[in-house]
Amino acid sequence: MNRKAIVLVLGVFILGMIVGGLGLYLAEGRVLRGSAQRGGPGRVVQQLTTDLGLGAEQQKQLETILEETRSRYEKLYETIQPERQKIREEGRDRIRAILSPEQRAKFEEFVRRIDERNKAKKSY
């Protein structure tokens, strides 16, 4: 019984790491993309303009900095994406191995929903 509990906790921990990593990746991209996607100052620019009293030239410079930083993040993620995918799949395979057939079916549905949600978030 203790072994099952340990395996379950470990599985939840691994899945949490996967979901947390994806959340961080998406959150960073959303914050840094804000300016470019809305065609005007993003939330970060607006917040810093308000909090710091930025002038028009500073806002433009900040937008450029954020866009360049976002671009660098994208290039970095492109280089690590295959390894991230491999780690994600290995974790999912390990989770599948500890599940009963009924649990595995539910897990596959859970994974499908996460993957769909992530695709939808990437498309905007």
N, C-alpha and C positions, 0 to 999 in steps of 0.2 A: 504494500500500500504506500509506504513512504517513497519507494522508487517511482511509482506512478505520479505522486505529487511533485517530486523533484523534476521529473521529465515534463510534466505539465507546466510548472513554473518556468522552466528553461525555455519551453516552446513559446510561452506567452512573452517572455523576455526577448527572445529572438524576433518574434513578430513585432513587438513594440519597437525594437531597434530599427527594423525595416520601415515601419510606418513613420516613426519619428524622423528617420533620415529623409524619407520622401517629403514629409511635411516641412522640414527645414529647407530642403532644396526648393520646393515650391514657394515657400514664404519669402526666401531671399530673392528669387526671380520676380515675384510679384511686386515687392517693394522697389527693387531696382528698375523694373520695367515701367513703373507707374507713369513716369513722365512721357515716355515714348508712346505708350498705348492710348493715352487719353488726349494726345495732341496738345497738351498744355502742361503747366506745372503739375507734377505728381504730388501725392500726399506728403512725401518726404520733403519736397521743395516747399510746399505750402506750410508745413509744420515748422520747418526751420526758418522760413521767411517770417512767420509770425513770432516764433520764440526768440529769434536772434535779431530781428529787424533788418533782414537782408535787403540790399538795394537791388535794382533791376539787373545791373551788370553782375552782381554776385549770384543772383538767381540763375542767370544764363550759365555762368561758370559752374555752379552747382549741378545744373542739369547735365552739362557736358561731362563732369566728373562722374556722376551717377551712371550715365549712359556708357562711358568707357569702362567703368567698373563692372557693369552688367555684362558687357561684351567679354571682358576677361573671365568672368565667372562662367559664361557659356562655353568659352573655349576650354576652360579647365574641366568642366563637367563632361564635355565631349570626349576628353582623353580618358576619364575615369568611368564613363558610362558602361562600357563592356564589363569591367570588373565589378561594378555595382550590380549589374544585372546577374552576373554569375553568382555573386554572394547571395543575392535575393533568392535566386532559384535553388541554390544549395540549402538555404534556410527553409524554404518552403518544402523541399524534398524531405528534409529531416523531420519536419512537422508531420508531413503525410505518413511517414514511416511509423509514427507512434499512434496514429488514429485508427479507429475501427472503420470498416467500410461506410457505415452510416455517418460517422463523424467526418470522414474524408469527403463525402458528398457535400456536406454543409460547409466544410472548409473551402472546397472548390468554388462554391457559390460566393463565399466571403471574398476570396481572392479575385474572382471575376468582377465583383462590385468595386473593389479597390482599384483594380486595373482600369475599369471603365471611368471611374471618377478621376483618376490621374490623367487619362487620355483627354478627358473633357477639360481639365484644368490647363493642360499644355496647349490646347488648341486656341486659347484666347490670349 
